[in-house]
């Protein structure tokens, strides 16, 4: 997947580095153990590899 110019612009404007974003999304949920990137904008886990999470976690809390 190629990052769009719009996304690059938003990242640059935020002052957050790509390395910081990667670190953020590699954190795991204490409830389901899935990486943060698997959680939607509401904090609910959408699972991995097209398998929905059955733990019903929400409100992501980093370890």
C-alpha positions as CSV (number, residue, x, y, z in Angstrom):
1,X,0.0,0.0,0.0
2,X,1.3,3.4,-1.0
3,X,0.9,6.4,1.3
4,X,-1.1,9.1,-0.3
5,X,0.1,12.7,-0.5
6,X,-2.9,13.7,1.7
7,X,-1.8,11.2,4.4
8,X,1.8,12.3,4.2
9,X,0.7,15.9,4.5
10,X,-1.3,15.1,7.6
11,X,1.6,13.3,9.3
12,X,4.0,16.2,8.5
13,X,1.5,18.7,9.9
14,X,1.0,16.7,13.1
15,X,4.7,16.8,14.0
16,X,4.6,13.0,14.6
17,X,7.3,10.9,12.9
18,X,6.5,7.8,11.0
19,X,8.6,5.8,13.5
20,X,6.4,7.1,16.3
21,X,3.3,6.1,14.4
22,X,4.7,2.6,13.8
23,X,5.5,2.3,17.6
24,X,2.0,3.4,18.4
25,X,0.3,0.8,16.2
26,X,2.6,-2.0,17.4
27,X,1.3,-1.7,21.0
28,X,-1.0,-4.5,22.0
29,X,-4.4,-4.5,23.6
30,X,-4.5,-5.8,27.2
31,X,-7.9,-7.4,26.6
32,X,-7.5,-9.3,23.3
33,X,-3.7,-9.1,22.7
34,X,-4.2,-7.8,19.1
35,X,-2.1,-4.9,17.9
36,X,-3.6,-1.5,18.1
37,X,-3.8,-1.3,14.3
38,X,-6.6,-4.0,14.5
39,X,-8.8,-1.7,16.5
40,X,-11.2,0.7,14.8
41,X,-11.7,4.4,15.5
42,X,-14.1,3.5,18.3
43,X,-11.6,1.3,20.1
44,X,-13.4,-2.0,19.2
45,X,-11.2,-4.8,17.9
46,X,-11.9,-5.9,14.4
47,X,-9.6,-9.0,14.7
48,X,-6.8,-10.2,12.5
49,X,-6.6,-12.0,9.2
50,X,-10.3,-11.5,8.5
51,X,-11.2,-13.2,11.8
52,X,-13.3,-11.1,14.1
53,X,-12.2,-10.8,17.7
54,X,-14.6,-12.7,20.0
55,X,-13.4,-11.0,23.2
56,X,-15.6,-7.9,22.6
57,X,-12.8,-5.5,23.8
58,X,-13.1,-1.8,23.5
59,X,-11.3,1.2,25.0
60,X,-7.8,0.2,24.0
61,X,-5.3,0.4,26.9
62,X,-1.6,0.1,26.1
63,X,0.4,-2.4,28.2
